[in-house]
Amino acid sequence: MKQFILDSGPDREGIVRVTNSGYRYLVHVRRLAAGEYFRALLPGGEETNLQVLSVKENVLTCKCSSPLPPSASCEPHIILMQALPKADKMDLIVRQAAEGGIAEIIPFISEFSVVRTNVAGQKFSRWERIIKEARQQSGSKVQTIIRKPVSTEELFEHWNEAENSAVGLIFHHIPDYNGGEGLENKSLHRYLDNNLRITALAIGPEGGFSAREISLFIQKSFKPFTIGSSILRTETAALYCAAAVKILLLERESWKLK
C-alpha cells in the first residue's frame, strides 16, 4: 500500500504544510483535493490520518488527526553491510532493501570495490531520497536508514560482537575456503535458531571478498555461508540473501529447531 512520509511533524494546532516534491507527489500523482483524507507516517514512525484543507500556491495544507493505533509488527531487525559495487548498482540495492524492510544499510569499501574518489559521499543524499521513495511506494513501515560509506575496518564500529542476541553472516561464493575448516558447520536455519534481536548480512562487491576480509569477518564472529552453487551478481546477492534470511526469521516459530 502506498504511503506518504512527512519530513516534519505537525505544528501545535495539528497543521502540516507540504511543499516542493511532496506537494507534486500528492497533488499531481495522488491527485488529492481539498476535503480528502490520506494516511501518512510522522517523522517518528507513527501513522496518522491527514485531511487536506487547501491546495494553493504550491502548498498543500493538511490537518493532522490523532495518531492511529500502532499496528502489530514482527519485522526482524536486519542490517545489510554492502560492499560498494560499480556504477549505479548501489541505487538498485538501496531501493530493494528499503522495499524489503531492511532496517539499516551500511555501505563499505572492500578490497575489490571499484569506487572513484568522493563518489560514494556525493551519492549519499540520493540514497536517502531513494529510500524515502521506495518506502512510500511499497508501504514499508520499517524506518530504513543508511550510513555513510566506511572502510572494511570501520565497518565493525557498527557491530557489537559481544551482543548475545545478534548474529552476523558473511555470504561468499567459495564453499571450501581454507579447506572448509570451521566454515558452514551449520545450516542457515541453525544460525537463525535463536531469539535474535539483530541479524547482519555482509555482501561483497563484484569480485567477492578477499581471503583477508573473510578472515577479518570470522575474527569478528561472523558466520560464513554460501547459498547454492551459483555465483550471483552483487545486486542479486543482496536481494537474494536478505529475502532468504527475512522469510526464515518471519516464519521462525513454525520451524524452530529443537
GUMI-946647 format. One line per 2 residues: for each residue x, y, z of N, C-alpha, C. Coordinates in nm, 4 decimals. Atoms other than C-alpha are relative to their C-alpha. Last residue first. Example, Ala and Ser with C-alpha at 12.3 -4.5 7.8 and 13.67 -1.06 7.14 Angstrom:
BEGIN
-0.0820/-0.1190/-0.0060/1.3670/-0.1060/0.7140/-0.0770/0.1090/0.0730; 0.0890/-0.1190/0.0000/1.2300/-0.4500/0.7800/0.0900/0.1200/0.0000 .
***
This chain:
BEGIN
-0.0007/0.0525/-0.1366/1.4570/-2.8464/1.8857/0.1446/-0.0275/0.0444; -0.0682/0.1286/-0.0206/1.4587/-2.6301/1.5763/0.0046/-0.0378/0.1463 .
-0.1001/-0.0073/-0.1060/1.2004/-2.3559/1.5295/0.0565/-0.1369/0.0311; -0.1038/0.0995/0.0266/1.0174/-2.4232/1.2023/0.1040/-0.0101/0.1099 .
0.0558/0.1199/0.0623/0.6808/-2.2577/1.2586/0.1049/-0.1064/-0.0273; 0.0785/0.0766/-0.0967/0.8077/-2.0059/1.5121/-0.0542/-0.1291/-0.0599 .
-0.0840/0.0779/-0.0908/1.0799/-1.8923/1.2737/-0.0807/-0.0869/0.0951; 0.0689/0.1277/-0.0193/0.8439/-1.7884/0.9958/0.0677/-0.0885/0.1057 .
0.1434/-0.0239/-0.0151/0.9375/-1.4192/0.9979/-0.0758/-0.1290/0.0303; 0.0238/-0.0660/-0.1288/1.3027/-1.5043/1.0626/-0.1495/0.0231/0.0245 .
-0.0255/0.0961/-0.1072/1.3159/-1.7580/0.7790/-0.0281/0.0617/0.1366; 0.1092/0.0983/0.0005/1.1494/-1.5135/0.5398/0.0185/-0.1014/0.1124 .
0.1204/-0.0604/-0.0554/1.3913/-1.2381/0.6401/-0.1161/-0.0989/0.0053; -0.0112/-0.0168/-0.1455/1.7001/-1.4524/0.5922/-0.1290/0.0554/0.0587 .
-0.0071/0.1323/-0.0627/1.6060/-1.5728/0.2443/0.0008/0.0119/0.1517; 0.1325/0.0620/0.0066/1.4952/-1.2251/0.1342/-0.0004/-0.1353/0.0700 .
0.0869/-0.0709/-0.0940/1.8175/-1.0628/0.2555/-0.1387/-0.0627/0.0027; -0.0359/0.0380/-0.1366/2.0239/-1.3300/0.0789/-0.0892/0.0683/0.1038 .
0.0181/0.1446/-0.0190/1.8528/-1.2968/-0.2592/0.0229/-0.0391/0.1458; 0.1434/0.0264/-0.0065/1.8253/-0.9151/-0.2519/-0.0267/-0.1456/0.0367 .
0.0549/-0.0784/-0.1101/2.1939/-0.8614/-0.1672/-0.1485/-0.0297/0.0186; -0.0333/0.0651/-0.1270/2.3070/-1.1473/-0.3925/-0.0605/0.0740/0.1179 .
0.0894/0.1151/-0.0146/2.1252/-1.0028/-0.6938/0.0222/-0.0668/0.1351; 0.1329/-0.0559/-0.0228/2.2969/-0.6637/-0.6555/-0.1044/-0.1104/0.0147 .
0.0094/-0.0536/-0.1353/2.6312/-0.8417/-0.6078/-0.1377/0.0573/0.0296; -0.0404/-0.1402/0.0049/2.5827/-1.0556/-0.9171/-0.0206/0.0597/0.1388 .
0.0982/-0.1054/0.0260/2.5379/-1.4173/-0.8169/0.0664/0.1368/-0.0170; -0.0702/-0.1230/-0.0364/2.7789/-1.7111/-0.8457/-0.0895/0.1161/-0.0423 .
-0.0072/-0.1092/0.0980/2.5522/-2.0149/-0.8493/0.0801/0.1172/0.0548; -0.1254/0.0083/0.0742/2.6300/-2.3183/-0.6319/0.0170/0.1128/-0.1006 .
-0.0011/0.0614/0.1319/2.3656/-2.2701/-0.3648/0.1359/0.0036/-0.0663; 0.1324/0.0464/0.0430/2.3688/-2.0239/-0.0782/0.0112/-0.0541/-0.1417 .
0.0192/-0.0046/0.1443/2.7142/-1.9954/0.0810/-0.1385/-0.0542/-0.0336; 0.1069/0.0829/0.0538/2.7726/-1.9105/0.4458/-0.0103/0.0196/-0.1503 .
-0.0024/0.0094/0.1463/3.0471/-1.7681/0.6631/-0.1083/-0.0955/-0.0498; 0.0096/0.1387/0.0428/2.9457/-1.6918/1.0249/-0.0020/-0.0056/-0.1527 .
0.0948/0.0219/0.1091/3.0615/-1.3556/1.1573/0.0068/-0.1463/-0.0442; 0.1088/0.0937/-0.0328/3.2343/-1.3669/1.4980/-0.1071/-0.0108/-0.1077 .
0.1044/-0.0816/-0.0626/3.4575/-1.0590/1.4426/-0.1274/-0.0812/0.0241; -0.0544/-0.0464/-0.1279/3.7545/-1.2879/1.3756/-0.1031/0.0810/0.0777 .
0.0054/0.1153/-0.0901/3.5413/-1.4532/1.1054/0.0527/0.0376/0.1381; 0.1395/0.0196/-0.0403/3.4858/-1.1151/0.9417/-0.0119/-0.1155/0.0994 .
0.0357/-0.1102/-0.0892/3.8600/-1.0475/0.9406/-0.1433/-0.0141/0.0497; -0.0618/0.0261/-0.1307/3.9382/-1.3898/0.7967/-0.0379/0.1070/0.1006 .
0.0748/0.1112/-0.0585/3.6893/-1.3288/0.5152/0.0543/-0.0322/0.1384; 0.1275/-0.0516/-0.0491/3.8493/-0.9902/0.4538/-0.0834/-0.1106/0.0638 .
-0.0240/-0.0790/-0.1218/4.1993/-1.1351/0.4317/-0.1306/0.0500/0.0593; -0.0250/0.0934/-0.1099/4.0856/-1.4039/0.1883/0.0221/0.0756/0.1304 .
-0.1352/0.0552/0.0010/3.9412/-1.1310/-0.0336/0.0151/-0.0972/0.1165; -0.0875/-0.0388/-0.1102/3.5662/-1.0869/-0.0614/0.1390/-0.0593/-0.0204 .
0.0106/0.0766/-0.1233/3.3770/-1.1072/-0.3896/0.0926/0.0539/0.1076; -0.1089/0.0962/-0.0105/3.4948/-0.9616/-0.7188/-0.0037/-0.0856/0.1246 .
-0.0033/0.0890/0.1163/3.1647/-0.7909/-0.7965/0.1074/-0.1076/0.0120; 0.0165/-0.0665/0.1299/3.1346/-0.6494/-0.4442/0.0091/-0.1009/-0.1134 .
-0.1189/-0.0535/0.0655/3.0798/-0.8473/-0.1211/-0.0302/0.0706/-0.1312; 0.0004/0.0373/0.1410/2.7657/-0.8909/0.0897/0.1191/0.0674/-0.0685 .
-0.1111/-0.0632/0.0714/2.7709/-0.8906/0.4714/0.0056/-0.0543/-0.1422; -0.0363/0.0735/0.1206/2.4373/-0.9661/0.6409/0.1100/0.0764/-0.0719 .
-0.0790/-0.0778/0.0957/2.3707/-0.8557/0.9990/0.0422/-0.0884/-0.1153; -0.0689/0.0883/0.0934/2.0894/-1.0048/1.2095/0.0713/0.0870/-0.1024 .
-0.0619/-0.0607/0.1179/1.9754/-0.8164/1.5190/0.0641/-0.1092/-0.0844; 0.0435/-0.1389/0.0037/1.7445/-0.9057/1.8074/0.0510/0.0677/-0.1267 .
-0.0899/-0.1027/0.0497/1.7719/-1.2791/1.7637/-0.0633/0.1383/0.0052; 0.0835/-0.1198/-0.0121/1.5778/-1.5203/1.9798/0.0851/0.1213/-0.0370 .
-0.0134/-0.0627/-0.1314/1.7769/-1.8122/1.8442/-0.0965/0.1177/0.0058; 0.0845/0.0662/-0.0986/1.7551/-2.0545/1.5543/0.0266/0.0513/0.1414 .
0.1095/-0.0909/-0.0358/1.8954/-1.8166/1.2926/-0.0907/-0.0562/0.1092; -0.0542/-0.1311/-0.0359/2.2363/-1.9834/1.2532/-0.1094/0.0933/0.0529 .
-0.0719/0.0115/-0.1273/2.0738/-2.3253/1.2670/0.0554/0.1344/0.0452; 0.0968/0.0171/-0.1081/1.8205/-2.2385/0.9968/0.0708/-0.0029/0.1355 .
0.0515/-0.1342/-0.0257/2.1005/-2.1119/0.7736/-0.1036/-0.0042/0.1113; 0.0890/-0.0471/0.1053/2.2598/-2.4541/0.8112/-0.0446/0.1420/0.0352 .
0.1415/-0.0077/-0.0336/2.5547/-2.5020/1.0403/-0.0793/0.0398/-0.1230; 0.0292/0.1158/-0.0844/2.9146/-2.6099/1.0021/-0.1446/0.0012/0.0482 .
0.1266/0.0626/0.0364/2.9442/-2.3737/0.7079/-0.0276/-0.1274/0.0802; 0.0964/-0.0760/0.0783/3.3078/-2.2955/0.7765/-0.1230/-0.0844/-0.0291 .
0.0732/-0.0948/-0.0823/3.5301/-2.4219/1.0563/-0.1064/0.0783/-0.0738; -0.0160/0.0146/-0.1449/3.7732/-2.5861/0.8165/-0.0758/0.1103/0.0744 .
0.1279/0.0232/-0.0651/3.6289/-2.5804/0.4670/0.0089/-0.0072/0.1504; 0.0228/0.1427/-0.0188/3.9707/-2.6255/0.3122/-0.1301/-0.0326/0.0681 .
-0.0876/0.0481/-0.1062/4.0531/-2.2598/0.3691/-0.0236/-0.1485/0.0299; -0.1048/-0.0951/-0.0381/3.7539/-2.1636/0.1528/0.0779/-0.0542/0.1193 .
-0.1099/0.0700/-0.0651/3.5663/-2.4796/0.0525/0.1153/0.0934/0.0350; 0.0405/0.0931/-0.1056/3.2270/-2.3244/-0.0177/0.1167/-0.0624/0.0752 .
-0.1036/0.1034/-0.0005/3.3708/-2.0251/-0.2103/-0.0296/-0.0978/0.1128; 0.0263/0.0960/0.1086/3.0841/-1.7956/-0.3109/0.1039/-0.1108/-0.0055 .
-0.1100/0.0065/0.0950/3.0534/-1.5767/-0.0022/-0.0279/-0.1120/-0.0996; 0.0358/0.0847/0.1133/2.7798/-1.4593/0.2331/0.1128/0.0049/-0.1038 .
-0.0714/-0.0467/0.1187/2.9091/-1.3247/0.5629/-0.0278/-0.0983/-0.1127; -0.0200/0.0992/0.1049/2.6535/-1.3718/0.8393/0.0765/0.0631/-0.1155 .
-0.0500/-0.0568/0.1244/2.6482/-1.1782/1.1675/0.0288/-0.1108/-0.0996; -0.0842/0.0903/0.0787/2.4318/-1.2876/1.4577/0.0415/0.0719/-0.1272 .
-0.0306/-0.0418/0.1366/2.2761/-1.0878/1.7383/0.0845/-0.1058/-0.0690; 0.1185/0.0234/0.0820/2.1012/-1.1707/2.0646/0.0210/0.0480/-0.1435 .
0.0466/0.1383/-0.0072/2.4176/-1.2188/2.2688/-0.1178/-0.0289/-0.0921; 0.1461/-0.0043/-0.0132/2.5786/-0.8911/2.1573/-0.0568/-0.1418/-0.0065 .
0.0357/0.0595/-0.1292/2.9504/-0.9463/2.2189/-0.1508/-0.0030/0.0213; -0.0126/0.1452/0.0077/3.0334/-0.8936/1.8504/-0.0392/-0.0687/0.1300 .
-0.0431/0.0432/-0.1331/2.8950/-0.5422/1.8689/0.0043/-0.1522/0.0008; 0.0373/0.1372/-0.0326/2.8817/-0.4126/1.5118/0.0570/-0.0390/0.1349 .
0.1467/0.0062/-0.0046/2.8734/-0.0535/1.3909/-0.0480/-0.1381/0.0450; 0.0387/-0.0947/-0.1041/3.2437/0.0001/1.4711/-0.1519/0.0014/0.0170 .
0.0253/0.0712/-0.1241/3.2913/-0.3181/1.2693/-0.0238/0.0931/0.1189; 0.1308/0.0658/0.0014/3.2521/-0.1327/0.9415/-0.0337/-0.0601/0.1356 .
0.0940/-0.0883/-0.0702/3.5493/0.0911/1.0211/-0.1386/-0.0630/0.0103; -0.0362/-0.0037/-0.1415/3.7831/-0.1959/0.9264/-0.0982/0.0849/0.0804 .
0.0320/0.1302/-0.0580/3.6048/-0.2597/0.5961/0.0289/-0.0008/0.1494; -0.0931/0.1043/0.0419/3.6168/0.1118/0.5163/-0.0420/-0.1318/0.0640 .
-0.1157/0.0152/-0.0883/3.3125/0.3340/0.5586/0.0948/-0.1031/-0.0612; -0.0943/0.1081/0.0293/3.0300/0.4664/0.3408/0.1224/0.0019/0.0914 .
-0.0971/-0.0451/0.0982/2.7790/0.6980/0.5109/0.1044/-0.1092/-0.0191; -0.1191/-0.0642/-0.0550/2.5063/0.5101/0.6901/0.0878/0.0512/-0.1133 .
-0.1231/0.0342/0.0699/2.1614/0.4334/0.5508/0.1149/0.0788/0.0607; -0.1003/-0.1067/-0.0025/1.8400/0.4220/0.7488/0.1232/-0.0481/-0.0737 .
-0.1317/0.0347/0.0526/1.5282/0.2165/0.6828/0.0933/0.1201/0.0069; -0.0725/-0.1247/0.0257/1.2387/0.3188/0.9039/0.1429/-0.0322/-0.0424 .
-0.1344/0.0009/-0.0579/1.0396/-0.0036/0.8718/0.0727/0.1279/-0.0396; 0.0031/-0.0767/-0.1247/0.6739/0.0692/0.7975/0.1363/0.0041/0.0685 .
-0.0785/0.0565/-0.1094/0.7127/-0.0397/0.4353/-0.0040/0.0912/0.1216; 0.0764/-0.0024/-0.1237/0.4284/0.0946/0.2204/0.0747/-0.0590/0.1179 .
0.0251/0.1351/-0.0503/0.5986/-0.0160/-0.1008/-0.0883/-0.0030/0.1235; 0.0566/0.0879/0.1027/0.5814/0.3103/-0.2955/-0.0427/-0.1337/0.0580 .
0.1316/-0.0529/0.0368/0.6299/0.5416/0.0018/-0.0681/-0.0906/-0.1018; 0.0914/0.0252/-0.1115/0.9095/0.3236/0.1375/-0.1392/0.0512/-0.0314 .
0.0283/0.1439/-0.0052/1.0839/0.3178/-0.2007/-0.0978/-0.0334/0.1115; 0.0884/0.0342/0.1112/1.0572/0.6948/-0.2439/-0.0404/-0.1468/0.0049 .
0.1309/-0.0598/-0.0263/1.2014/0.7560/0.1034/-0.0993/-0.0371/-0.1100; 0.0640/0.0726/-0.1105/1.4835/0.5104/0.0461/-0.1386/0.0546/0.0269 .
0.0469/0.1276/0.0540/1.5661/0.6616/-0.2938/-0.0723/-0.0803/0.1077; 0.1213/-0.0290/0.0772/1.5884/1.0066/-0.1344/-0.0600/-0.1276/-0.0573 .
0.1048/-0.0341/-0.0963/1.8337/0.8820/0.1267/-0.1318/0.0278/-0.0720; 0.0445/0.1250/-0.0617/2.0351/0.7133/-0.1477/-0.1098/0.0264/0.1023 .
0.0870/0.0676/0.0973/2.0474/1.0409/-0.3387/-0.0523/-0.1307/0.0577; 0.1308/-0.0670/-0.0048/2.1792/1.2204/-0.0296/-0.0967/-0.0636/-0.0986 .
0.0687/0.0301/-0.1250/2.4610/0.9632/-0.0044/-0.1390/0.0629/0.0052; 0.1239/0.0741/0.0246/2.5610/0.9768/-0.3707/-0.0834/-0.0195/0.1256 .
0.0897/-0.0803/0.0822/2.8229/1.2509/-0.3332/-0.1353/-0.0681/-0.0187; 0.0547/-0.1085/-0.0809/2.9856/1.0648/-0.0458/-0.1004/0.0837/-0.0760 .
0.0904/0.0568/-0.1001/3.0255/0.7492/-0.2516/-0.0645/0.1083/0.0841; 0.1274/0.0363/0.0628/3.1686/0.9429/-0.5467/-0.0986/-0.0512/0.1039 .
0.1124/-0.0885/-0.0384/3.4331/1.1161/-0.3328/-0.1342/-0.0390/-0.0612; -0.0127/-0.0873/-0.1161/3.7222/0.9317/-0.5045/-0.1209/0.0912/0.0149 .
-0.0760/-0.1211/0.0253/3.6051/0.6786/-0.7618/0.0006/0.0870/0.1239; 0.0730/-0.1227/-0.0333/3.4888/0.3414/-0.6317/0.0892/0.1195/-0.0259 .
-0.0528/-0.0965/0.0962/3.5885/-0.0010/-0.7643/-0.0801/0.1284/0.0182; 0.0937/-0.1038/0.0429/3.5381/-0.2328/-0.4665/0.0703/0.0940/-0.0973 .
0.0318/0.0140/0.1420/3.7726/-0.5337/-0.4603/-0.1054/0.1003/-0.0473; -0.1225/0.0025/0.0796/3.9440/-0.4515/-0.1293/-0.0284/-0.0048/-0.1490 .
-0.0803/0.1209/-0.0198/3.6153/-0.3533/0.0326/0.1220/0.0050/-0.0923; -0.0941/0.0153/0.1114/3.4656/-0.0059/0.0554/0.0900/-0.1185/0.0300 .
-0.1419/-0.0054/-0.0365/3.1631/-0.0103/0.2824/0.0860/-0.0278/-0.1218; -0.0901/0.0213/0.1137/2.7931/0.0672/0.2541/0.1449/0.0026/0.0494 .
-0.1332/-0.0560/-0.0240/2.5957/0.0212/0.5783/0.0873/-0.0301/-0.1213; -0.0910/0.0303/0.1091/2.2220/-0.0247/0.5243/0.1329/0.0678/0.0298 .
-0.1201/-0.0828/0.0092/1.9875/-0.0413/0.8234/0.0879/-0.0481/-0.1145; -0.0026/-0.1093/-0.0967/1.6367/-0.1654/0.8961/0.1169/0.0949/-0.0211 .
-0.1291/0.0086/-0.0668/1.5794/-0.3759/0.5841/0.0148/0.1223/0.0897; 0.0050/-0.0203/-0.1432/1.2051/-0.3644/0.5128/0.1312/-0.0250/0.0724 .
0.0059/0.1260/-0.0735/1.2037/-0.5223/0.1681/0.0049/0.0149/0.1507; 0.1284/0.0643/0.0293/1.1167/-0.2006/-0.0132/-0.0181/-0.1264/0.0833 .
0.1045/-0.0801/-0.0650/1.4086/-0.0283/0.1611/-0.1370/-0.0610/-0.0238; -0.0120/0.0189/-0.1447/1.6500/-0.3080/0.0666/-0.1086/0.0760/0.0742 .
0.0546/0.1314/-0.0331/1.5264/-0.3072/-0.2931/0.0062/-0.0267/0.1499; 0.1448/0.0006/0.0242/1.5828/0.0664/-0.3292/-0.0626/-0.1328/0.0431 .
0.0635/-0.0830/-0.1025/1.9266/0.0559/-0.1671/-0.1514/-0.0027/-0.0150; -0.0106/0.0735/-0.1262/2.0410/-0.2335/-0.3876/-0.0707/0.0759/0.1117 .
0.0960/0.1106/0.0046/1.9111/-0.0590/-0.7002/0.0004/-0.0767/0.1318; 0.1335/-0.0601/0.0001/2.0972/0.2634/-0.6173/-0.1072/-0.1092/0.0041 .
0.0365/-0.0227/-0.1401/2.4064/0.0607/-0.5277/-0.1378/0.0637/0.0099; 0.0631/0.1196/-0.0545/2.4197/-0.0694/-0.8845/-0.0463/0.0208/0.1439 .
0.1186/-0.0354/-0.0784/2.4833/0.2840/-1.0088/-0.0700/-0.1216/0.0588; 0.1035/-0.0836/0.0617/2.8416/0.2349/-1.1303/-0.1163/0.0288/0.0948 .
-0.0280/-0.0945/0.1076/3.0399/-0.0445/-0.9698/-0.1231/0.0819/-0.0354; -0.0190/0.0570/0.1335/2.9663/-0.2051/-0.6349/0.0319/0.1084/-0.1024 .
0.0416/-0.0872/0.1090/3.0165/-0.0750/-0.2790/0.0322/-0.0627/-0.1352; -0.1204/-0.0544/0.0633/3.0420/-0.3598/-0.0299/-0.0416/0.0799/-0.1231 .
-0.0176/0.0182/0.1436/2.7031/-0.3941/0.1383/0.1297/0.0639/-0.0487; -0.1339/-0.0554/0.0176/2.6507/-0.4482/0.5107/0.0407/-0.0286/-0.1434 .
-0.0679/0.0393/0.1232/2.2745/-0.5020/0.5257/0.1327/0.0741/-0.0081; -0.0981/-0.0978/0.0463/2.1395/-0.4852/0.8813/0.0669/-0.0552/-0.1250 .
-0.1057/0.0504/0.0873/1.8215/-0.6782/0.9599/0.0889/0.1159/-0.0445; -0.0955/-0.1097/0.0192/1.5880/-0.6079/1.2520/0.1201/-0.0551/-0.0773 .
-0.1336/0.0222/-0.0555/1.3065/-0.8592/1.2126/0.0919/0.1173/-0.0307; -0.1070/-0.0151/0.0974/0.9573/-0.7202/1.1422/0.1360/-0.0242/0.0667 .
-0.0964/0.1025/-0.0378/0.7090/-0.8574/1.3927/0.1177/0.0044/-0.0965; -0.1113/0.0168/0.0907/0.4823/-0.5579/1.3909/0.0940/-0.1067/0.0517 .
-0.0913/0.1020/-0.0512/0.1381/-0.5181/1.5379/0.1098/-0.0253/-0.1020; 0.0315/0.1341/0.0494/-0.0088/-0.1958/1.4096/0.1022/-0.0988/0.0548 .
-0.1112/0.0697/0.0652/0.0241/0.1155/1.6218/-0.0409/-0.1398/-0.0415; -0.0585/0.1018/-0.0883/-0.3108/0.2813/1.6913/0.1127/-0.0732/-0.0714 .
0.0740/0.1250/0.0029/-0.3550/0.5788/1.4567/0.0641/-0.1009/0.0944; -0.0710/0.1148/0.0585/-0.2016/0.9096/1.5581/-0.0849/-0.1263/0.0062 .
-0.0786/0.0714/-0.0995/-0.4630/1.1755/1.6365/0.0704/-0.1171/-0.0672; 0.0826/0.0573/-0.1059/-0.5729/1.3748/1.3345/0.0907/-0.0670/0.1018 .
-0.0429/0.1307/-0.0495/-0.3444/1.6003/1.1315/-0.0925/-0.0464/0.1111; 0.0281/0.0076/-0.1423/-0.4997/1.8839/0.9336/0.0303/-0.1412/0.0450 .
0.0758/0.1136/-0.0526/-0.3489/1.9465/0.5918/-0.0202/0.0146/0.1502; 0.0195/-0.0172/-0.1437/-0.2241/2.2382/0.3839/-0.0941/-0.1083/0.0511 .
0.1111/0.0864/-0.0398/-0.0839/2.1553/0.0393/-0.0106/0.0092/0.1519; -0.0033/0.0442/-0.1394/0.1333/2.4451/-0.0775/-0.1253/-0.0832/0.0264 .
-0.1006/0.1054/-0.0181/0.2179/2.5157/-0.4411/0.0191/-0.0414/0.1455; -0.1329/-0.0615/0.0026/0.0197/2.8420/-0.4351/0.1100/-0.1006/0.0342 .
-0.0193/-0.1259/0.0715/-0.2994/2.6604/-0.3448/0.1425/0.0498/0.0152; -0.1067/0.0218/0.0968/-0.4343/2.3279/-0.2257/0.0152/0.1281/-0.0796 .
-0.0068/-0.0870/0.1176/-0.6460/2.3563/0.0873/0.1187/-0.0390/-0.0872; 0.0798/-0.1201/-0.0225/-0.7678/2.1662/0.3929/-0.0007/0.0901/-0.1225 .
-0.0460/-0.1129/0.0799/-0.6490/1.8163/0.3008/-0.0937/0.1183/0.0222; 0.1049/-0.0531/0.0869/-0.7309/1.5803/0.5842/0.0542/0.1212/-0.0730 .
-0.0068/-0.1419/0.0316/-0.4447/1.3756/0.7301/-0.1176/0.0381/-0.0892; 0.0860/-0.0430/0.1099/-0.4746/1.0404/0.9053/0.0163/0.1500/-0.0195 .
0.1082/-0.0921/-0.0294/-0.1814/0.9224/1.1173/-0.0850/0.0240/-0.1239; 0.0891/-0.0170/0.1141/0.0859/0.6538/1.1377/-0.1160/0.0890/0.0396 .
0.1419/0.0226/-0.0276/0.3639/0.6875/1.3923/-0.0826/0.0268/-0.1248; 0.0445/0.1321/0.0412/0.7211/0.6493/1.2618/-0.1463/-0.0290/0.0284 .
-0.0313/0.0981/-0.1037/0.8805/0.9388/1.4492/-0.0460/-0.1403/-0.0320; -0.1440/0.0252/-0.0060/0.8879/1.1523/1.1345/0.0399/-0.1038/0.1044 .
-0.0685/-0.1110/-0.0630/0.5090/1.1074/1.1026/0.1491/-0.0305/0.0081; -0.0870/0.0340/-0.1119/0.3832/0.8481/0.8564/0.0651/0.1270/0.0520 .
-0.1399/-0.0407/0.0105/0.0894/0.9362/0.6363/0.0759/-0.0483/0.1220; -0.0845/0.0421/-0.1115/-0.2620/0.8248/0.5626/0.1439/0.0427/-0.0241 .
-0.1020/0.0988/0.0367/-0.4911/1.0160/0.3300/0.0840/-0.0310/0.1230; -0.0860/0.0509/-0.1070/-0.8108/1.2129/0.3600/0.1060/-0.0931/-0.0586 .
-0.0363/0.1411/0.0028/-0.9933/1.4286/0.1048/0.0951/-0.0351/0.1146; 0.1044/0.0824/-0.0575/-1.1644/1.7604/0.1795/0.0347/-0.1481/0.0050 .
0.0511/-0.0443/-0.1298/-0.9468/1.9693/-0.0507/-0.1159/-0.0884/0.0449; 0.0659/-0.1306/0.0031/-0.8016/1.7675/-0.3389/-0.0528/0.0325/0.1386 .
0.0813/-0.0322/-0.1166/-0.5587/1.4781/-0.3757/-0.0563/0.1416/-0.0120; 0.1139/-0.0835/0.0405/-0.4368/1.3842/-0.7215/-0.0958/0.0268/0.1164 .
0.1134/0.0528/-0.0761/-0.2034/1.1061/-0.5954/-0.1294/0.0745/-0.0300; -0.0031/0.1461/0.0123/0.0457/1.1860/-0.8708/-0.1195/-0.0620/0.0716 .
-0.0045/0.0402/0.1412/-0.0116/1.5587/-0.9368/0.0026/-0.1513/-0.0203; 0.0973/-0.0704/0.0843/-0.1318/1.6765/-0.5954/-0.0025/-0.0543/-0.1422 .
0.1359/0.0123/-0.0509/0.0347/1.4350/-0.3527/-0.1043/0.0607/-0.0933; 0.0412/0.1406/-0.0098/0.3582/1.3854/-0.5479/-0.1467/-0.0125/0.0413 .
0.0187/0.0524/0.1362/0.3946/1.7487/-0.6549/-0.0490/-0.1441/0.0045; 0.1202/-0.0620/0.0591/0.3377/1.8697/-0.2989/-0.0287/-0.0587/-0.1378 .
0.1137/0.0596/-0.0685/0.5920/1.6259/-0.1592/-0.1314/0.0525/-0.0544; 0.0262/0.1313/0.0603/0.8437/1.7333/-0.4254/-0.1180/-0.0703/0.0662 .
-0.1035/0.0587/0.0856/0.8187/2.1007/-0.3217/-0.0396/-0.1377/-0.0536; -0.0438/-0.0776/0.1164/0.5681/2.1822/-0.0463/0.0945/-0.0842/-0.0855 .
-0.0875/0.0793/0.0858/0.3625/2.0155/0.2283/0.0323/0.0806/-0.1252; -0.0078/-0.0631/0.1323/0.2140/2.2166/0.5125/0.1048/-0.0722/-0.0826 .
-0.1171/0.0405/0.0760/0.1007/2.0243/0.8205/-0.0053/0.0682/-0.1365; -0.0045/-0.0358/0.1415/-0.1397/2.1649/1.0774/0.1326/-0.0426/-0.0616 .
0.0186/0.1187/0.0818/-0.2015/1.9892/1.4079/0.0030/0.0260/-0.1488; 0.1410/0.0083/0.0375/-0.2567/2.3119/1.6000/-0.0283/-0.1205/-0.0897 .
0.0803/0.0178/-0.1214/0.0767/2.2840/1.7786/-0.1482/-0.0152/-0.0293; -0.0223/-0.1046/-0.0998/0.2553/2.2297/1.4468/-0.0934/-0.0223/0.1189 .
0.0973/-0.1103/-0.0009/0.2517/1.8989/1.2603/0.0364/0.1061/0.1035; 0.1267/0.0242/-0.0669/0.5656/1.6839/1.2165/-0.0932/0.1206/-0.0046 .
0.0091/-0.0650/-0.1315/0.8412/1.7259/0.9618/-0.1389/-0.0227/0.0573; -0.1352/-0.0423/-0.0360/0.9598/1.5354/0.6532/0.0030/0.0669/0.1374 .
-0.0180/-0.1421/-0.0266/0.6281/1.3526/0.6293/0.1439/0.0304/0.0394; -0.0853/-0.0192/-0.1173/0.6248/1.0071/0.4716/0.0261/0.1485/0.0168 .
-0.0767/-0.1231/0.0111/0.3354/0.9340/0.2349/0.0762/0.0205/0.1294; 0.0126/-0.0860/-0.1168/0.2033/0.5823/0.1910/0.0824/0.1254/-0.0249 .
-0.0779/-0.1219/0.0047/0.1370/0.3412/-0.0919/-0.0248/0.0832/0.1248; 0.0850/-0.1192/0.0000/0.0000/0.0000/0.0000/0.0883/0.1238/0.0000 .
***
